[in-house]
Amino acid sequence: MSPKYLHTNSTSHTWPFSAIAELIDNAYDPDVSAKSLWIDVRFIRSELCLSFTDDGNGMNEDKLHKMLSFGFCEKVEVNGHKPVGHYGNGFKSGSMRLGKDAIVFTRQDKHLAVGFLSQTYLSAINAESVMVPIAVWHSVTLARKHTVDGNASLAAILKFSLFRTERELLNEFNAIDGTTGTRIIISKIRTDSTGRSEFDFTSDKADILIPDDSVQQSSIAGATTSVSTGRPYYRKPDRQNDVPSSDFSLRAYCGILYLHPKMKIVLRGKKVKTHLIAKSLRQTETDVYRPQLDHFQKPVKITFGFNTKKNHYGIMMYHRNRLIKAYERVGYQTKANEMGVGVVGVIECNWLQPTHNKQDFDYTKQYRACIAALGTKLNDYWHEKNGIQRTGPSGVVVNQRLLPLQPSNLPDQTWVQCDKCLKWRKLADTQDSEALTDKWFCEMNTDPSYSSCNVPEEPEDSDDDDMRPSYEKKVKKLMERERAEKTRRASEEKLRQKVMQEKKMADLERRLKQQQAQLQAKEREVQQQKQIQLQIRRGNVGVVQSTSSAYQEQMERKTQLLLTKLEEQRMEMERKEDRLHQETQLLRQQRQQQQGGPQFTQPKGTSIVISKVMTMAPKPVPSTSQGSANGVITKQIAKRPGTSNVVSPNRPKQIKTEPGIRKNNDDDDIIIIDDIQTKPVRRKNTKVTCTQTDPVDIRTAMSLPLQQKIDNLSPLEQRQILRQQTRELGELRRNVSQLLQVLVPELNLADNDINPDSNEVDELLKQVLQANSQS
């Protein structure tokens, strides 16, 4: 293994005290089973060093070699005492985190052994792998054991360590109290870029502190400052305002390092006052957590209580009696308020797996479930002791307590550890632990039942399957009832909204079905119209008929209305024509009588009548007869159906231009002279010509008022009157075109090249009416 791995492996300890804890664990584990551990600061050859000395079982040469090598771990459980470490890496990572060199002195039976793990030595010899020099002596004769590389190892130790002679090495064994034990000296302590140590050894002569090098002054609220440097002490990254002293004080950290301490720790000559953290709280209550695991089904006890130091609160999470996470905030404690402040929870999480540096747990599903359960149970305890926070009528938040609040800051119980047998004894309520001496023994106990070191400790609560919480959670039950009532109301409201939504959906579905039915009816109607139009395009006009009775009835009603309207307009036009004809004849007679000339007799078969052409016959082609004289224009006039006295098609009709009336090239109408029994003829898109067959004045047949009106009119104005009558007749033809559109909606006159003012419209109307009557 590369020597660089020694430094890389040590970086897992971001917090210096976690590296020191690895060395303490080695002395505490059952294979060493030390009763006491001394941690001290000393100078060797003017160099600052850390020393760790225990009175444990010590190690022989082979075990020392395995401890200084990687990948060896032979720790096993002894009499219920489970080892903390199980990776075989704690000493290497911890010692190399504190300094570059570590020399180990160990005594066991009749052997003395020295091992040297040094980055300085490996760098100096340019080693490609980790090499550990080991020297061994006999404990009685002090004779060195001769091995293959014994001399070379001793030479390397004397050259690169702080001890220059063999006698200096052997003198260090005198610091081990007893016939067995181990002493570790860490040299070349890690420093920062300015050469300053990461520890503060001067502010407290009985402690080792960690200053905060990230800031230069005590600007953080609630931060404790160093006396000598004036710098604030270290705080873990997840801390906020309140920083527990265990974050920066090794003495405070060692006091809570183990759930049930069984080893005495002496820091810089002063005993560390260890605590049974679960029995040092006030208003203590216990709760139960059951991990849902196949390999771990036992219930786990959780102890809750208020700490006598208000700023130290959270969950103390242990694993195999060793502290992994201290003052972990859960539940209400994670909120920015006063809820949960001062509450400490204690739990031993043996089913969870610690990380490599033993400062956290693997972030697994089991760990997340445990944190969530701890938060819920801490909230329950808080409610039972402090009540429910509710907003009063005036807006002030008040606590509704069901249990009386105990104002005392003293713990419920006082426990002390015997310096001789290391057993824990419960003191009477009248005794104050602060008034006890530094050294306390069992015979000093006022309780005679436990006043001897031969008496075992008081038994702990058994972790049986019937374990139950020590208190009734009344507030929790009240809150559950309120929550159930709120849930019920919310469910009812949700159900009501759901019913309303279903009604709305049903109404929308009904409307949608109606719209779909209407759409389907329109689609059927469009399909029928397409079929009718297809038949019309094929020339089967006579077979056009509606396949729907409702549609046929609607079309018949529209047709009847239009026919009635057309009939009324036709009758009105006939009355106007008759009245005009009579007034014209009367006007002629009156005028002849006034002039004194012979009375004019209307020749048979001559008149001036205006009407529309009501025939589908082809448009006549004008032609000039052979016998025309004086510029008389003749035109072939088609016979109109329904007339008897129509000029024969074989005899051309002579058309003369009336004297005094000019021809207007912009006019689109032509006036045709026909028999009096014949309907007047008007054609569109032809030149206008005013003619008459006999030299008869139109004004002679008019009544006197009308005659005076006509006399005041010019020939052009008279002609305009005739054109007005022609327009009224044109209205009749347009109504006929509308009738065709109603009878046959698919019929488009423009698409079929049919002029609405031509004779073809009359014939088409006739065919459609005949087809409807037959159907």
C-alpha positions as a printed Julia matrix, in Angstrom:
775×3 Matrix{Float64}:
    0.0     0.0     0.0
    1.33    3.43   -0.93
    2.55    5.63    1.95
    0.38    8.45    0.61
   -2.64    6.42    1.65
   -1.86    7.21    5.3
   -2.73   10.86    4.71
   -5.62   10.09    2.37
   -7.14    7.68    4.87
   -6.94   10.28    7.66
   -9.01   12.86    5.77
  -12.21   10.97    6.65
  -11.99   12.69   10.05
  -13.07   16.24    9.28
  -13.59   16.9    13.0
  -10.4    16.47   15.12
  -12.23   14.99   18.12
  -13.47   12.09   15.98
   -9.8    11.09   15.47
   -9.17   11.22   19.24
  -12.33    9.13   19.77
  -10.81    6.35   17.62
   -7.88    6.05   20.04
  -10.23    6.1    23.04
  -12.34    3.33   21.43
   -9.26    1.11   21.09
   -8.72    1.3    24.84
  -12.44    0.81   25.58
  -13.0    -2.23   23.32
  -13.32   -5.64   25.06
  -10.03   -7.02   23.67
   -8.19   -4.29   25.67
  -10.76   -3.69   28.42
   -8.91   -0.79   30.0
  -10.2     0.59   33.28
   -8.54    3.94   32.92
   -7.25    6.11   30.09
   -4.91    9.08   30.49
   -4.82   11.76   27.81
   -2.09   14.32   28.18
   -0.07   16.98   26.38
    3.73   16.91   26.73
    6.85   18.28   25.1
    9.6    15.92   23.92
   12.74   17.64   22.7
   10.76   20.9    22.6
    8.16   19.38   20.29
    4.47   19.31   21.25
    3.01   15.8    21.49
   -0.21   14.08   22.48
   -0.03   10.94   24.63
   -2.68    8.27   25.25
   -1.98    5.73   28.02
   -4.28    2.93   29.2
   -4.06    0.09   31.7
   -5.58   -2.48   29.41
   -4.4    -5.92   28.32
   -1.61   -4.65   26.09
   -0.37   -6.39   22.93
    2.27   -8.88   21.93
    4.46   -8.51   18.84
    2.02  -10.21   16.48
   -1.02   -8.24   17.66
    0.95   -5.0    17.5
    1.91   -5.75   13.9
   -1.75   -6.33   12.98
   -2.83   -3.12   14.66
   -0.28   -1.13   12.67
   -1.24   -2.87    9.42
   -4.38   -2.51    7.31
   -7.21   -4.99    7.04
   -6.88   -6.84   10.35
   -9.66   -6.87   12.94
  -10.0    -9.62   15.58
  -12.29   -7.82   18.02
  -15.08   -9.94   19.48
  -17.8    -9.49   22.09
  -16.8   -10.36   25.67
  -19.44  -10.82   28.41
  -21.97   -8.67   26.58
  -19.41   -5.96   25.9
  -19.53   -5.34   22.14
  -16.55   -3.75   20.37
  -17.09   -0.38   18.74
  -14.7    -0.83   15.85
  -14.97   -3.59   13.31
  -13.04   -2.26   10.28
   -9.49   -2.49   11.66
   -8.75    1.04   10.49
   -9.43    3.26   13.51
   -5.91    3.64   14.86
   -4.31    4.37   11.45
   -6.9     6.97   10.41
   -7.12    8.59   13.85
   -3.41    8.85   14.64
   -2.44   10.11   11.16
   -5.21   12.74   11.4
   -3.65   14.17   14.57
    0.02   14.07   13.52
    2.45   12.66   11.01
    4.2    10.23   13.38
    2.84    7.79   15.96
    4.98    5.56   18.19
    3.33    2.76   20.2
    4.67    1.31   23.47
    2.87   -1.82   24.72
    3.49   -4.19   27.64
    2.05   -7.72   27.92
    3.25  -10.66   30.03
    7.04  -10.7    29.74
    7.41   -8.71   26.55
    7.88   -5.07   25.72
    7.21   -3.95   22.14
    7.63   -0.67   20.24
    6.03    0.06   16.84
    6.63    3.14   14.72
    4.04    4.35   12.13
    5.62    7.41   10.53
    4.96    9.42    7.4
    8.25   11.21    8.01
   10.2     7.94    7.95
    8.49    6.63    4.82
    9.0     9.9     2.98
   12.68   10.06    3.94
   13.49    6.58    2.61
   11.24    7.05   -0.46
    9.3     3.93    0.43
    6.92    2.56   -2.16
    4.78    0.77    0.43
    3.93    1.23    4.08
    6.66   -0.16    6.34
    6.33   -0.33   10.16
    9.55   -0.86   12.2
    8.96   -2.97   15.36
   11.38   -3.66   18.21
   10.79   -6.19   21.04
   12.45   -6.61   24.52
   12.06   -8.94   27.45
   10.2    -7.16   30.27
   12.44   -8.56   33.06
   15.93   -8.68   31.6
   15.31   -5.88   29.1
   17.17   -7.93   26.56
   16.2    -7.14   22.99
   14.7    -9.94   20.96
   16.81  -10.69   17.9
   14.89  -10.97   14.67
   15.81  -10.78   10.98
   15.02   -7.06   10.7
   15.26   -6.23   14.43
   18.43   -4.16   14.2
   17.24   -2.23   11.13
   13.88   -1.52   12.76
   15.47   -0.23   15.97
   17.86    1.93   13.97
   14.97    3.46   12.01
   13.05    4.18   15.22
   16.0     5.87   16.88
   16.8     7.92   13.78
   13.37    9.24   12.82
   11.48    9.33   16.16
   11.89   11.75   19.06
   13.85    9.14   21.07
   17.54    8.97   20.24
   18.65    6.06   22.48
   17.34    2.65   23.42
   17.27    3.69   27.09
   14.89    6.55   26.29
   12.54    4.08   24.62
   12.55    1.73   27.6
   11.93    4.56   30.05
    8.57    5.27   28.39
    7.28    1.9    29.63
    7.48    3.25   33.17
    4.52    5.5    32.37
    2.32    2.41   32.01
    0.62    1.72   35.35
    0.68   -2.01   35.95
    2.09   -5.04   34.22
    0.01   -4.54   31.09
   -1.03   -1.55   29.08
   -0.36    0.58   26.04
    1.07    4.06   25.51
    0.73    6.01   22.24
    2.63    9.24   21.5
    1.57   11.41   18.52
    4.2    13.85   17.28
    4.4    16.44   14.52
    0.91   17.66   15.37
   -1.01   19.0    12.41
   -0.88   22.78   12.0
   -2.41   25.31    9.67
   -0.64   27.39    7.01
    0.62   29.83    9.67
    2.15   27.05   11.77
   -0.51   27.26   14.44
   -1.98   24.09   15.91
   -5.64   23.3    15.3
   -6.01   22.75   19.08
   -6.07   25.32   21.85
   -3.96   23.96   24.73
   -3.59   27.2    26.72
   -7.09   28.55   27.38
   -7.94   25.69   29.74
   -5.05   23.78   31.31
   -7.36   20.83   32.04
   -8.95   20.63   28.61
   -8.23   20.54   24.88
  -10.29   22.99   22.88
  -10.91   23.62   19.17
  -10.98   27.28   18.09
  -12.82   28.3    14.97
  -10.22   29.32   12.4
  -12.87   30.37    9.86
  -13.42   33.69   11.67
  -11.06   36.02   13.47
  -13.43   37.49   16.04
  -16.41   36.46   18.1
  -19.06   37.84   15.79
  -21.35   34.81   15.96
  -24.32   35.03   18.3
  -24.04   32.61   21.21
  -20.44   31.62   20.37
  -17.97   30.94   23.18
  -14.56   32.56   22.73
  -11.09   31.45   23.67
   -9.52   33.31   26.58
   -6.03   33.33   25.14
   -6.74   33.93   21.46
  -10.11   35.7    21.57
  -11.33   33.48   18.71
  -14.71   31.75   18.83
  -14.66   28.02   19.34
  -15.41   25.51   16.66
  -18.97   24.61   15.78
  -20.19   21.79   13.58
  -21.52   22.9    10.18
  -25.13   21.96   10.97
  -25.25   24.03   14.17
  -27.14   27.31   14.29
  -27.03   29.77   17.19
  -26.78   27.37   20.13
  -23.55   25.37   20.07
  -23.12   22.57   22.65
  -19.78   22.54   24.42
  -19.09   19.01   23.19
  -18.41   20.48   19.73
  -15.24   22.28   20.87
  -14.37   20.84   24.31
  -12.73   17.41   24.53
  -13.67   17.13   28.22
  -17.36   17.73   27.47
  -17.21   15.32   24.54
  -15.6    12.54   26.58
  -18.28   13.0    29.26
  -21.04   11.89   26.84
  -18.99    9.66   24.52
  -20.49    6.43   25.93
  -24.09    5.7    26.8
  -23.03    3.61   29.81
  -19.42    4.56   30.65
  -17.26    1.72   31.97
  -13.84    3.38   31.74
  -12.36    6.3    33.65
  -10.87    9.04   31.49
   -8.29   11.44   32.91
   -7.7    14.46   30.69
   -4.55   16.46   31.41
   -4.42   15.24   34.99
   -8.1    15.8    35.82
  -10.79   13.14   35.77
  -13.55   13.58   33.19
  -16.95   13.66   34.81
  -18.87   11.14   32.74
  -22.66   11.09   32.67
  -25.41    8.59   32.34
  -27.08   10.89   29.85
  -30.37    8.98   29.93
  -30.52    9.36   33.74
  -29.4    12.97   33.99
  -32.59   14.6    32.69
  -35.65   16.05   34.38
  -39.27   15.13   33.68
  -37.98   11.92   32.17
  -40.34    9.72   30.16
  -39.72    6.68   27.99
  -41.19    5.74   24.66
  -40.84    2.76   22.34
  -39.73    2.42   18.72
  -39.99   -0.83   16.76
  -37.77   -0.98   13.66
  -39.42   -2.92   10.84
  -36.52   -5.19   10.0
  -36.26   -8.93    9.52
  -33.03   -9.24   11.51
  -34.02   -6.8    14.26
  -37.48   -7.14   15.78
  -36.84   -6.04   19.37
  -38.46   -2.86   20.62
  -36.05   -0.01   21.29
  -36.4     2.27   24.29
  -36.26    6.02   23.8
  -35.72    8.27   26.8
  -36.99   11.85   26.65
  -36.4    14.62   29.16
  -35.37   18.22   29.62
  -31.66   18.93   29.87
  -30.47   21.02   32.77
  -28.53   23.02   30.17
  -31.22   24.54   28.0
  -29.01   25.17   24.97
  -28.0    21.5    24.77
  -30.93   19.71   23.2
  -31.61   17.17   20.48
  -31.35   13.4    20.0
  -28.32   11.52   21.29
  -27.89    8.57   18.91
  -25.6     5.78   20.11
  -24.42    2.58   18.46
  -23.05   -0.24   20.62
  -22.77    2.16   23.56
  -20.71    4.65   21.46
  -21.99    8.13   20.59
  -22.41    8.58   16.84
  -24.54   11.73   16.51
  -24.91   14.25   19.34
  -27.82   16.65   19.74
  -29.44   15.83   16.41
  -32.41   18.19   15.94
  -35.67   16.48   14.95
  -39.36   17.32   14.91
  -40.23   20.75   16.28
  -36.55   21.43   16.97
  -35.87   21.93   13.26
  -38.32   24.86   13.15
  -37.45   28.47   13.84
  -39.41   28.69   17.08
  -39.2    27.75   20.75
  -40.98   24.44   20.41
  -38.85   21.45   21.39
  -36.12   23.6    22.94
  -34.38   21.9    25.87
  -35.7    18.4    25.12
  -33.1    15.62   24.89
  -33.79   12.17   23.5
  -31.52    9.16   24.01
  -31.62    6.04   21.81
  -29.22    3.19   21.0
  -29.49    2.42   17.25
  -27.75   -0.94   17.0
  -29.69   -1.86   13.82
  -28.18    1.07   11.88
  -24.75    1.08   10.25
  -22.27    3.86   11.23
  -20.12    5.57    8.62
  -16.37    5.07    8.34
  -15.48    7.9    10.76
  -18.23    6.95   13.27
  -19.71   10.44   13.18
  -22.87    9.63   11.24
  -25.05    6.77   10.02
  -25.43    5.54    6.49
  -28.26    7.47    4.89
  -30.51    4.46    4.34
  -34.25    3.91    4.39
  -34.02    2.57    7.94
  -32.17    5.68    9.1
  -34.73    8.04    7.52
  -37.58    6.08    9.1
  -35.88    6.29   12.49
  -35.38   10.07   12.26
  -39.02   10.57   11.25
  -40.25    8.41   14.16
  -37.98   10.24   16.62
  -39.39   13.57   15.44
  -42.96   12.39   15.94
  -42.29   10.98   19.4
  -40.38   14.08   20.5
  -43.37   16.2    19.4
  -45.68   13.98   21.46
  -43.49   14.41   24.53
  -43.35   18.17   24.03
  -47.15   18.4    23.81
  -47.62   16.36   26.96
  -45.24   18.57   28.93
  -46.04   21.96   27.41
  -49.53   21.51   25.99
  -50.91   22.48   22.6
  -50.11   25.86   21.19
  -53.28   27.6    20.06
  -54.02   31.14   18.97
  -56.27   32.92   21.47
  -59.04   35.42   20.68
  -56.61   38.32   20.82
  -54.16   36.6    18.48
  -51.73   35.6    21.25
  -50.3    32.06   21.09
  -51.01   30.23   24.35
  -50.22   26.72   25.62
  -53.05   24.48   26.78
  -51.38   22.18   29.3
  -52.93   18.97   30.56
  -50.09   18.28   33.01
  -48.61   20.74   35.51
  -45.24   22.16   34.49
  -42.37   21.34   36.86
  -40.15   24.41   37.16
  -37.19   22.61   38.8
  -33.93   22.51   36.82
  -32.53   19.56   38.79
  -32.44   16.11   37.18
  -34.92   13.49   38.33
  -32.08   11.24   39.52
  -28.45   11.67   40.57
  -25.93    9.01   39.62
  -22.23    8.77   40.36
  -19.47    6.34   39.29
  -17.16    4.58   41.7
  -13.47    5.26   40.96
  -12.51    1.8    42.15
  -15.01   -0.64   40.63
  -16.43    1.78   38.04
  -19.98    0.83   38.98
  -22.75    3.44   38.87
  -24.68    4.16   42.07
  -27.87    6.12   42.54
  -27.68    8.77   45.23
  -30.46    9.9    47.49
  -32.57   12.81   46.34
  -31.11   14.95   49.11
  -27.56   14.6    47.81
  -26.18   17.08   45.29
  -23.79   15.69   42.72
  -21.98   19.04   42.47
  -21.0    18.76   46.16
  -19.23   15.4    45.68
  -15.45   15.05   45.71
  -13.45   14.27   42.58
  -12.93   10.71   43.79
  -15.98    8.79   44.97
  -16.24    5.17   46.12
  -19.13    2.82   46.85
  -18.56    2.88   50.63
  -19.39    6.6    50.53
  -22.96    5.81   49.44
  -25.64    6.62   52.03
  -27.77    3.77   50.72
  -26.54    0.64   52.55
  -27.91   -1.65   49.85
  -25.35   -0.33   47.37
  -22.49    0.76   49.62
  -20.03   -1.98   48.57
  -18.1    -2.56   45.37
  -19.12   -6.24   45.52
  -22.79   -5.33   45.0
  -23.78   -5.24   41.32
  -25.37   -2.23   39.74
  -29.08   -1.65   39.79
  -30.64   -3.58   36.88
  -31.67   -1.72   33.76
  -35.16   -1.93   32.31
  -35.44   -5.1    30.25
  -36.0    -4.74   26.54
  -38.85   -7.2    26.32
  -41.62   -7.32   23.74
  -44.14   -5.88   26.21
  -42.28   -2.61   26.57
  -44.69    0.32   26.6
  -44.39    4.1    26.92
  -44.14    5.3    30.52
  -46.82    7.96   30.1
  -50.26    8.27   28.58
  -50.28   10.51   25.56
  -53.47   12.41   26.31
  -52.63   15.38   24.15
  -51.8    13.09   21.28
  -55.18   11.41   21.58
  -56.88   14.81   21.7
  -54.99   15.95   18.64
  -55.79   12.69   16.86
  -59.5    13.23   17.56
  -59.28   16.78   16.29
  -57.34   15.6    13.27
  -59.89   12.85   12.62
  -62.72   15.38   12.88
  -60.92   17.71   10.51
  -60.31   14.84    8.13
  -63.96   13.85    8.32
  -65.07   17.37    7.52
  -62.59   17.58    4.71
  -63.85   14.25    3.37
  -67.45   15.41    3.53
  -66.56   18.63    1.75
  -64.63   16.69   -0.82
  -67.57   14.31   -1.28
  -69.95   17.24   -1.66
  -67.73   18.81   -4.24
  -67.46   15.47   -5.97
  -71.26   15.12   -6.11
  -71.56   18.65   -7.5
  -68.89   17.88  -10.01
  -70.69   14.69  -11.05
  -73.89   16.66  -11.52
  -72.07   19.17  -13.66
  -70.54   16.36  -15.65
  -73.93   14.7   -16.11
  -75.41   18.0   -17.3
  -72.5    18.49  -19.67
  -72.93   14.95  -20.98
  -76.63   15.56  -21.54
  -75.89   18.76  -23.43
  -73.21   17.01  -25.37
  -75.59   14.25  -26.37
  -78.12   16.83  -27.51
  -75.47   18.6   -29.55
  -74.35   15.29  -30.98
  -77.95   14.45  -31.93
  -78.35   17.83  -33.61
  -75.06   17.38  -35.36
  -76.08   13.93  -36.58
  -79.4    15.34  -37.85
  -77.54   18.06  -39.72
  -75.16   15.49  -41.1
  -78.08   13.4   -42.35
  -79.68   16.49  -43.88
  -76.39   17.41  -45.57
  -76.06   13.86  -46.83
  -79.58   13.98  -48.25
  -78.86   17.32  -49.89
  -75.69   15.9   -51.41
  -77.68   12.99  -52.84
  -80.27   15.37  -54.3
  -77.58   17.57  -55.81
  -75.92   14.51  -57.27
  -79.23   13.52  -58.91
  -79.7    17.03  -60.26
  -76.22   17.01  -61.78
  -77.04   13.7   -63.42
  -80.16   15.29  -65.01
  -82.77   13.5   -62.91
  -84.58   16.64  -61.86
  -87.94   14.93  -62.04
  -87.06   12.41  -59.37
  -85.91   14.95  -56.8
  -87.8    14.35  -53.64
  -87.18   14.44  -49.91
  -86.63   11.22  -48.05
  -87.52   12.76  -44.75
  -91.15   13.5   -43.93
  -90.19   16.36  -41.63
  -87.97   17.88  -44.28
  -90.67   17.43  -46.96
  -93.29   19.11  -44.8
  -90.96   22.01  -44.15
  -90.25   22.42  -47.84
  -93.93   22.25  -48.69
  -94.71   25.01  -46.21
  -92.02   27.24  -47.65
  -93.2    26.5   -51.17
  -96.8    27.27  -50.31
  -95.83   30.6   -48.78
  -93.81   31.62  -51.81
  -96.54   30.52  -54.22
  -99.05   32.56  -52.3
  -96.79   35.57  -52.39
  -96.15   35.16  -56.11
  -99.85   34.82  -56.8
 -100.57   38.02  -54.89
  -97.88   39.88  -56.81
  -99.13   38.51  -60.13
 -102.71   39.61  -59.42
 -101.5    43.05  -58.36
  -99.59   43.43  -61.63
 -102.57   42.35  -63.67
 -104.73   44.96  -61.95
 -102.16   47.62  -62.68
 -101.98   46.55  -66.32
 -105.76   46.62  -66.73
 -106.01   50.04  -65.12
 -103.25   51.39  -67.33
 -104.87   49.94  -70.43
 -108.23   51.47  -69.6
 -106.75   54.86  -68.81
 -104.81   54.81  -72.08
 -107.92   54.14  -74.2
 -109.95   56.77  -72.31
 -107.19   59.32  -72.78
 -107.15   58.78  -76.54
 -110.9    59.22  -76.87
 -110.96   62.38  -74.76
 -108.13   63.93  -76.69
 -109.78   63.32  -80.07
 -113.01   64.85  -78.84
 -111.22   67.95  -77.58
 -109.38   68.41  -80.87
 -112.64   68.14  -82.8
 -111.33   65.54  -85.18
 -112.84   62.24  -86.01
 -113.13   59.89  -83.09
 -110.34   57.39  -82.96
 -111.31   53.78  -82.96
 -108.76   51.35  -81.66
 -107.87   48.96  -84.41
 -108.25   45.42  -83.44
 -105.13   43.79  -82.36
 -103.09   46.9   -81.56
 -102.05   48.26  -78.17
  -99.0    49.23  -76.18
  -98.61   46.71  -73.37
  -95.62   46.05  -71.09
  -94.99   42.63  -69.58
  -92.25   40.09  -68.9
  -91.59   37.08  -71.07
  -92.92   33.98  -69.25
  -91.51   31.29  -71.49
  -88.53   29.0   -71.73
  -88.36   29.39  -75.53
  -84.99   30.32  -76.98
  -84.24   33.97  -77.37
  -85.49   35.25  -80.75
  -82.89   36.31  -83.25
  -83.67   39.73  -84.77
  -83.88   39.91  -88.56
  -84.83   42.58  -91.14
  -87.66   41.66  -93.52
  -87.43   42.14  -97.31
  -90.44   44.49  -97.44
  -89.4    46.93  -94.71
  -89.61   50.53  -95.63
  -88.79   53.9   -94.04
  -86.32   52.21  -91.74
  -88.91   50.0   -90.04
  -87.17   47.3   -87.99
  -88.78   43.88  -87.79
  -88.04   41.19  -85.22
  -89.13   37.59  -84.85
  -91.29   37.3   -81.73
  -91.67   33.91  -80.04
  -95.09   32.74  -79.06
  -95.73   32.86  -75.35
  -97.56   29.91  -73.79
 -101.1    30.57  -72.65
 -101.88   33.28  -75.27
 -104.25   33.02  -78.23
 -103.86   36.26  -80.19
 -100.11   36.21  -80.55
  -98.47   37.23  -83.74
  -97.68   34.17  -85.74
  -94.07   33.17  -85.76
  -94.31   32.87  -89.55
  -95.33   36.53  -89.93
  -92.71   38.94  -88.73
  -93.85   41.74  -86.49
  -92.99   45.24  -87.61
  -91.44   47.38  -84.96
  -91.18   51.11  -85.51
  -89.3    53.59  -83.5
  -91.73   56.17  -82.1
  -91.06   59.67  -83.31
  -89.79   61.97  -80.57
  -88.26   59.18  -78.45
  -84.56   58.76  -78.77
  -82.81   55.47  -78.55
  -80.69   55.08  -75.38
  -77.72   52.79  -75.93
  -77.28   52.3   -72.14
  -80.8    50.93  -71.68
  -81.16   47.21  -71.21
  -84.95   46.85  -71.85
  -86.95   46.56  -75.1
  -90.69   47.28  -75.41
  -92.57   44.87  -77.69
  -95.91   45.8   -79.3
  -98.36   42.93  -79.3
 -102.07   42.21  -79.51
 -104.23   43.5   -76.74
 -105.05   39.98  -75.66
 -101.37   39.13  -75.49
  -99.28   39.61  -72.38
  -96.55   42.19  -72.75
  -93.07   40.9   -73.49
  -89.85   42.15  -71.84
  -86.42   40.75  -72.46
  -83.21   41.48  -70.6
  -79.79   42.13  -72.05
  -81.21   43.61  -75.33
  -81.24   47.09  -76.76
  -84.18   49.37  -75.97
  -86.55   50.28  -78.84
  -89.87   52.15  -78.48
  -92.21   51.32  -81.37
  -95.87   51.31  -82.31
  -97.8    49.99  -85.32
 -100.38   52.79  -85.7
 -100.02   56.56  -85.47
 -101.94   56.77  -82.2
 -100.98   59.08  -79.34
 -100.77   57.33  -76.0
 -102.16   60.35  -74.17
 -105.58   60.29  -75.89
 -106.87   57.43  -73.75
 -105.81   58.84  -70.32
 -108.03   60.57  -67.83
 -107.79   64.34  -67.43
 -105.59   64.39  -64.28
 -103.3    61.73  -65.68
 -103.32   63.54  -69.05
 -102.22   66.78  -67.46
  -99.48   64.85  -65.68
  -98.34   63.23  -68.88
  -98.4    66.59  -70.75
  -95.98   68.0   -68.23
  -93.58   65.11  -68.77
  -90.96   64.9   -71.42
  -90.72   61.87  -73.68
  -87.74   60.67  -71.6
  -89.76   60.91  -68.37
  -92.61   59.04  -69.99
  -90.21   56.38  -70.94
  -88.95   56.19  -67.34
  -92.5    55.52  -66.15
  -92.65   52.55  -68.48
  -89.3    51.33  -67.21
  -90.57   51.51  -63.6
  -93.39   49.2   -64.53
  -90.85   46.93  -66.13
  -88.82   46.79  -62.92
  -91.89   45.73  -60.96
  -92.33   42.91  -63.41
  -88.65   42.0   -62.89
  -89.36   41.58  -59.17
  -91.78   38.84  -60.07
  -89.06   36.91  -61.91
  -86.65   37.22  -59.0
  -89.29   35.74  -56.7
  -89.53   32.83  -59.1
  -85.77   32.3   -58.74
  -86.11   32.3   -54.92
  -88.87   29.72  -55.18
  -86.53   27.45  -57.11
  -83.86   27.82  -54.44
  -86.38   26.81  -51.74
  -87.75   23.84  -53.65
  -84.3    22.6   -54.57
  -81.67   24.07  -52.13
  -78.85   22.29  -53.97
  -79.77   23.96  -57.24
  -77.39   26.79  -58.03
  -78.46   28.76  -61.12
  -75.0    30.19  -61.59
  -73.34   26.75  -61.48
  -75.83   25.45  -64.09
  -75.32   28.48  -66.42
  -78.94   29.6   -65.96
  -79.67   33.33  -66.1
  -82.26   34.2   -63.38
  -83.92   36.72  -65.79
  -84.13   34.33  -68.77
  -86.95   32.11  -70.01
  -85.13   29.02  -68.74
  -86.13   29.86  -65.15
  -89.82   29.53  -66.03
  -89.35   26.13  -67.6
  -87.18   24.88  -64.69
  -89.82   26.02  -62.18
  -92.46   24.19  -64.09
  -90.48   20.93  -64.08
  -89.74   21.16  -60.34
  -93.4    21.83  -59.47
  -94.51   18.89  -61.59
  -91.94   16.61  -59.87
  -93.12   17.66  -56.4
  -96.78   17.17  -57.3
  -96.05   13.66  -58.62
  -94.15   12.75  -55.42
